[in-house]
Amino acid sequence: MDFPRGQTLVHSDFRQDEAVSCDFAVVGSGAGGAAAAWELSGHGHKVLLLEEGRHFEPEALSTRPSWAYRNLYQERATRIMAGNLYIPLPGGRAVGGSTLLNSAICFRTPDRLLEKWRTGHGIGWAEPEQLRPIFEAVEREIGVTKTHPTQARANNLIFKAGCDALGVPGDFLSRSAPGCIGCGLCQLGCPIGGKGSVDRNLVPAAVERGAALFTSARATRLLVENRAAVGLEAAVLEPLSERPLRKLTVRAKKVFLCGGAVGTPLFLLTQGLANSSGQVGKHLRVHPATGMCARFEQVIDAWHGVTQGYYVDLEDSMLETFSATPDLYYTQFRAFAEPIEHLRHIASCGCLIGDESSGEVRPGLSPGRAAISYQLLENDKRRLLKGLREIGRIFFAAGALEVHAGIHNAPKAHSLAELEAQCREEVPVTSLSVYASHPLGTCRMGADRAAAVVGQSGESWDIKDLYIADASVFPSALGVNPQVTVMATAIVIARAAAG
């Protein structure tokens, strides 16, 4: 096959096994892969972008969670971390990766964290001034704007009212959603194309620059010769069943792995590659979160408005409003579902932390599935409980009649005193209802090859011309939503690799 410059190929385009050559093969089309392909194609290179999921135009998306779980999520939205808790850990499986499914929240990497990476891990490029123009370019390309009150609507505005009443500093979230109308469906994919997920900007821009996008193509094997990456093999999949249809062999001068902090280590561990340090799959970090619902006298209709529009930075945690579709509220928050009319009167907010806890990614019992272990530490539990107490204080200041914290079997609290009694530090870890986002750190970057998988260039310490450019290279949790950091990191790595 000749290199299909500027084209998108789907599974039905392959009538036989094929082989193709390129300069760069990029595995994964989420935040990291899209940014890497965008940067590399801008240097005039032949870039082949592989995505195991499909590409969806907005009109092809469904507003049913069941459809989204089957078609857009890794492991059909059943991926969990198991340890002292069972914690859901979702991820995207489509062109755009998890950016297709997130709330489009955009934070730059905190300066204090960049300093830690620079001084503690030998990552010389982690300088605020060096990254500032890259952040600006990313934000411009994906359309970052601050949430407007008309987009936010009642669920976000009622929380802001509580913050204002208490003098708690907060702000509207900046989001890559330039066309947002506040339909509240971010986690199902934006049905109007108003969200700036990378399938709407960086990926098509890379294709316009001459990159080739292959969808329903799962990388299965890295090709290594003389301890250097020279390409990979992939299986072209039937989209729904994921049954292999054809074999694709890619010869490349350099290979970029951008499958995320679960997919990338899983790919390497399955083949026993790039792991002389023994660190592949280790040091999994996430952003654990728990949440609270509050019932008000007035109608909120939380599903109207942006899913996440307002935040409070507590330094050791982040409070971010959230919403869901009515059916999910009904199943997840039954305390306010009887009578069902009460659902229209609830608002919700979550607490997210950059964890001190850690876990590990290993191959699961069936191909393509990960076995993920994770232990939530006591100090992280205390930070989540502290966040719940603060959310309750804000909701009661906004006029809440009662609140329900993310603690199993906890009754509704009708006062701050009742809530604080429920959220005391002695509450066992196993009583918390915890959700996790943003897996990080399983192929971490560092100057010490005995403790890191890649160097500061993103190149593997073990295999020449193999680069990792996704959230797995982060040496610590961020404490903020990571997509802008992932994109900026991928651009730094791609720029150096492009020569």
N, C-alpha and C positions, 0 to 999 in steps of 0.2 A: 504494500500500500504506500502510495506517495503521501507525504505529510499533508493532511487536509487543512491547510492554512485558513484561518478565519471561519472554520466550520464547527458545527455541533453535531455529533453523531450519537444516535440512540441505538438500542440493542437490535432493532430490526434492520439496521443498516449493515449488519454483519451477516453475510451469507456463508462465510467460511472462516476458518482460523486466519488471523492476519498478523503481519509484522510491520512495524513502523519505526522510523528513526527520528530523533529530535535532539535538541541541545539540552533541554531540561524536561524531566518528567516530574510532575507535581501530583502527589496523591492526596486527595481531599480538597473540596471546594468551599469549605467554611471560611471563617475569618482569616486564618493563617494561609491556607492554600490560595484563596482568592487574591489576597494582598501580594503574595509571592509571585503568582502568575501575572498580576497586573504590573508589578515592578520589572520582572524579567522580560516580559514582552515589550515593555517600553524601551528596553535596550536593544531591540531588534532580534532577539533570539527566537528560535523555534521552541515554543512551550506547549507541552501536551498536559492538559489538566484532566485527571481521572476522578470520577465521582461514582461511588457505588449506588447512590440513589438516582432518582429521576429529576428532571427539570419540570417545574410547574409554573405555568402562567397564572396570574391571580384568579382568572375566571375558572380555572380547573380545580381550585381549592374548594373544600367543603367546610361548612361551619359546624359540622358534627365532630366532637372529640374522638369518637370511635374511628372515624375515617382518618383523622390526622394521626392517631396513634399507629394505625396500620400502615400508613403510607409515608409519613414524614419523620417518624421517630426511630432512633436506634432500638433494636431488640423489641420492636412493637410497643415501646414505652413501658417495658417490664424490667428494665435494668435497675438493679438495686445494689447498695453496699450492705454487707452483712457483718455484724460484730456484736457490740453490746446493744445495738439497735438495728432494725432494718430500715434503711434510708433510701428512698427513691433518688436516682441520679439520671435524669433524662438527657438526651442529646439528639441532635438532628441527623437525619439520613436523607438528604436531598441536595440538589444544587443550592448552595447557600449555607449548608450545614445548620448549626444551631442559630445563626443569625436569622434564618427564616422563621424561627419559633420563639425567639426571645422578645422582650419588651422594648428592645432598641435602645436601652439605657447606655449612655456614653460618659465615662469618666476617663481622664488621663491618669497615667500611673502616678501615685503620690510621690512627691519628691523624697520623702523620708525612706520610701521603699527603694527608690533608685539608688540612694546613697548606700543602703544596706547591700544591694546587689553589687555595687561598685567596690565597696571596701571589704565586704565579707566573702564575695564569690569571684572577684577578679573580672567583672564584666565592665570593661573600660568604657563602652559606648553608653552606659546607663547614666548619662548626664542630661539634666533637664534642658539645658540650652541646645545641646546637640539634637535632642529629640523634638524640641518645640516645632521646627518647621515640618517634621514628619507628622506629628500630631495634627498640625494645621492642614496638611495635605489630605490626610485620612478624613478628617472631619468635613472638609470641603467635598471630597468625592462621595461620601456616604450621606451627606445632607444633614449634618447635625444642627438642630435648633432646640431652643428651650421650649418646654411644654407651655402652651398658652392656657389660661384659665378656661377658655371656651372649649378646649380639648379635654381638659382635666375633669370638669363636671363634679358632681356632688361627692363621690367617694373620695376624691383627692382634696376637694375644697373643704369638706367637713374636718378632715385631719389638719389641714392648714389652719382652720379656725381655732382648733384646740391649741395648736402651737402658738398662735398669735395671742390667745388668752393668757397663756403661761409665760410668754416672752421667750419661748424656745426657738432658737434660730433654725430655720429650715429654708428650703427653696424648691422651686419646680425643677424637675429632672430634665437634663439635656438628653435628647433622643435623636437617633438617626431615623426620623420619620417625617420628612418634609411635606408629605401629602396626607398626614394623619387627619382623620375626621372623628376620632374617638369612638370607634365602633366596638372596642373592647374584645377583640378576637386575636390579639397578637400571638398567643400560644398555639393557634391553629393555622398560622400563616395569614398574611394580610390579604383579604379578599378583594381589595381595591388597588393593591400595588402601591399604597401610600407609604409603606415602611421602606427604609433604605437598607434592606438586607442585601448582602453582597451579590446575590443572584440578580439584583436590579441595577447594580452599578459596577463594581470592580470586575466581576466575571464577564459581563458583556463588553466592558471596556477592553479587557485583555483579549477577547475574541476579535474585537474590532482592530486591535493592534496585530493580529495575526495568530494568536494562540488557537489551539484546537481543543475543544471540550468533548470528552467522551463520557456519556452518562451510562448508568447501569453497568459500570465496569469496576470490578473489585480487584485491587492489587492482591496477589496471592504469594508472590515470591520475588525477593530481591536478587538480581543477577550481580554476582561479585566475581571479579577476575583480578588476580594479583593484589588482593586486599583493597580493591577499589570498586565502587559501584559503577556498573556499566549499563544498567537498565533494570527492567522488571518484567514479570509475567502477570497477567491479569485475566480474570474470568469475566466474560460478557454474560450478564445475568438476565433471566426472565424477571421483569420487575417485581411482580407480586410474590411469586413463589421463591425467588432468589435462586432458582435452579440454573446452574451453569449451562450456557448455550454454545459459546465459542471461546477459543483461547486467543489472547492478544499478547504478542511479544513486543516489548518496547526497548529499543536500544537508545541510550541517552548518555550524554557526556557527564551529566550530573543528575542526581535524584533528590527530590525534596519530599520528605514525609510530613504531611500536615493533617493527619487523621485524628488529632486531638489527644488528650491525655489518657484516654482509654484505648482508642484505636491504634495509635502509633506504637506504644509498648507491646500491645497484643501482637501486632505484625512482626515485631522484632523477636519477641519471646518465642513465638511459634516456630521460628527458624533458628533460634539460638544465635542471633547476630548482635554485634555492636554492644556486647555486654561484658567486656573484660573487667569493668568496674563492679559488676554485680548490682548495679543501681537501676537497671531498666525495670520499670514497673513499681519501683519503690518510691517512698516519699509522696504518695498521692495526697494532695491537698485539695480541699473543696471550700465552698462557702456554705456552711450549714445555716439553715434558717428555720424559724418557727413563726407562728402568726397568731393573730387575734381578730375576732369579729366583735362588733359592737352594734347594739340595736338602738335606734333613735326614734323619736316621736314622728319625725318627718320622713317622707319617702326619699330614699337614696337612689335606688335602682343602680347598684354598684357596677353592673355590666354596661352601663352607658358611660362613655368616657374612656380615656386611655387606661390600659391595664395597670400601669405604674406611672404616676405623674408627680409625686411629691416625696421629699426625703428629709431626714434629719441625720446629721453626722454626729455620733456620740463619741467619736475617736476610736473607741474599742469595739464599736459595732455601728451598723447603718440601719436606720429605720426607713423602710420604703413601702409606700402604699401598694396594694395589689388588689386585683379583682379577678373574677372568673365568670363564666357563663352561668345562667340560672340553674341548669341541671347539675353542674359541678358544685355550686353552692348547696344545692339540696342534698347531694350525697355526702359532701365533706363536712358540712356544718349543720348537722341535724338538730343541734340545740336551738337553732332559730328557724327551723323548717316546719314547726307545728304551732300554730296554724301556718299554712304555707304563705299566707299574705305577709308574714313577718320577714320573709326573704327580701321584700322590697324596701325594708327599713334598715338593713344592715350595711355597715361599712367595714372595711378590713385593712389591716396593715401588718407587715412582717418585719422581723428583725434578722438581719444578715450579718455574719461575722467572718473575718478572715481567720481560719482556724489555726490553733496550735496542735490539734490532733492530726493524725496521719493514717494513711492506709496503703494498700498495695493492690496492683492490678496483675492478675495472672490469667492464663488461658482457662476457659471454662470447660465443661464436660462435652459440649457440642461445638463444632466449628463456627467461628465468628462470634461466639459469646464469651464474655469476660466473667471471671470470678473475682469479685472486688471485696476486699476486706477493709474494715475501718472501725476504729475505736474512738468514740467521742469522749474526750477527756473532761474531767470535772471542771476545770477552769473555763473551758468552752461552754459547758452547761450553765455555769454561773453567769457568764456574759449573756447567754440567750435569755435566761430568767430576768436579768437586769433589764434587757430590752423589752421584754413583755411588761414589766412593771411600768416602764416609761411610756409605752404605747397606751396602756390603760389610763395612766395619768392624763395623757393628752386627750383620749377619747372622752373621759368623764368631764374634762374641762370644756369639751365641745358640746356637752349636753347629753351624753349617752345615758340611756336608761339602765343598761346592763351590758356586760362584756363577757366573752367566752374565750379563755386563753387556750393555746395549743398544748394542753396538758391532758393526758388521757384520764377520763372519768371525773374531770373537774367540773363542778356545777357552774352555772352562770353566776358571775359576781355582780352585785348590785351597788357596790361602793368600792372605793380605792382600798379601803382597809380589808375588805373581803378578798380582793384580788391579791394584795400583798401577802396575805396569809397563804394563799394558794401557791404563790411564786417564791416562797422562801427557799433559801439556798439548800436546805436539806432534802428538797424534792429529788428523788433518784433519777438518774439519767434515763432509765427505762420508762419513766412516766412522760417524757417529752415527746410530742409529735413533731418530728424533724423532717425537713425536706432539704435536699442539697442541689446546688447548681455549680457550674463553672469548675469542672475538674482540672487540676493543674499539677505540674511538677514531677511527672513520672519518668521523664528523660532529661533530668535537670542539667542546666548549663553551669559551667564553672571552670576555673583555671586549674584545678587539681583533677587530673584524669583518673585518679583512684577513687574520687568521690563524685564524679560527674560523667554524664554520657556524651555530651558535646562540649566543645570549647565556646568561647565568646563569639566566634564566627558562625556558630550553629552547625559546624561540621563535626561529624562523629570522630571521637578520639581513635576509634578502631578501624573505620572504613573510610578511605579517601573518597571524596566526591559524593558522600552521603550527608545530606543536611536535614535537620529537623527544624521546622519553623512553625510551631503551634504552641498552645499553652502548656504542653508537657515540658518545655525547657525552663519554665519559671522556677527559680530556686526557692520560692516561698509563695504563700497565698497573698492575694492583693488586698482583700478587704473592700474592694469596689468591683463593680461589673467590669469584666475584662476585655470586651471585644476590641476596644480601641488600642489597648496595650498589645493584644495579640497581633493586630494588623501592623502596628508600628514595629514590633519585634520582627515580624516576617519581612517587612520592607528593609530593615537594617541588614538582616541576613542575606536576603536576595540581592541587595545592592552590592554587598561585598563579593558574593559568589559570581555575579554577572561580569565582574572584572572591569 
